[in-house]
């Protein structure tokens, strides 16, 4: 279980706090207004943003003493962070280790990850030679080879068209199910949550709200969510 125990984040005067419990293997959408702190929450989970109070616990272990690289989390950012001068295979290798040659077993993991996301045969191309969707798949493969228990996605598919975004969301859901990973995905679109999330965490007004079942929350949105979406009706 992932437990946010009375966490408090202070980032340049912006404060965010809350208590949340998420069962292992759950797919969670993190939604809320722009600037509400959704990305900040993921940064805190990953260890890039320090807490000013509270604890982040995974399976009962306090993650505070662990550096980002030692935490059981892999994060996929909005821009994918692919290095343009490296091939797709080289970019994915970085998910395992950037400072040494990989073992044969690790190279196999890279090959399998690229195949799993549909990039078999494109391994030696550089990012500029790929479409936006293919670049997103490469970034996802780099997360996949890390084999972490938690996958953190900060709107990595926001720039894709609706059909391609839906395809990538389905792929992420399949990978999370196959691996048993717990997924937290930031999104501005409630339809993304309906598509793949079991639960939704609302971030609004400086608060991280308790996780709730997706359909239950979106069919009967609380005032903060209703104000963000600009509709009095169910989403």
Secondary structure as GFF3:
##gff-version 3
##sequence-region A 1 235
A	DSSP	beta_strand	2	11	.	.	.	ID=ss1
A	DSSP	beta_strand	14	22	.	.	.	ID=ss2
A	DSSP	beta_strand	27	31	.	.	.	ID=ss3
A	DSSP	alpha_helix	38	46	.	.	.	ID=ss4
A	DSSP	beta_strand	53	58	.	.	.	ID=ss5
A	DSSP	beta_strand	61	62	.	.	.	ID=ss6
A	DSSP	three_ten_helix	68	70	.	.	.	ID=ss7
A	DSSP	beta_strand	73	76	.	.	.	ID=ss8
A	DSSP	alpha_helix	88	93	.	.	.	ID=ss9
A	DSSP	alpha_helix	104	116	.	.	.	ID=ss10
A	DSSP	three_ten_helix	127	129	.	.	.	ID=ss11
A	DSSP	alpha_helix	132	144	.	.	.	ID=ss12
A	DSSP	beta_strand	150	154	.	.	.	ID=ss13
A	DSSP	alpha_helix	162	179	.	.	.	ID=ss14
A	DSSP	beta_strand	182	186	.	.	.	ID=ss15
A	DSSP	alpha_helix	190	196	.	.	.	ID=ss16
A	DSSP	beta_strand	199	204	.	.	.	ID=ss17
A	DSSP	beta_strand	207	208	.	.	.	ID=ss18
A	DSSP	beta_strand	212	213	.	.	.	ID=ss19
A	DSSP	alpha_helix	214	219	.	.	.	ID=ss20
A	DSSP	alpha_helix	223	229	.	.	.	ID=ss21
###
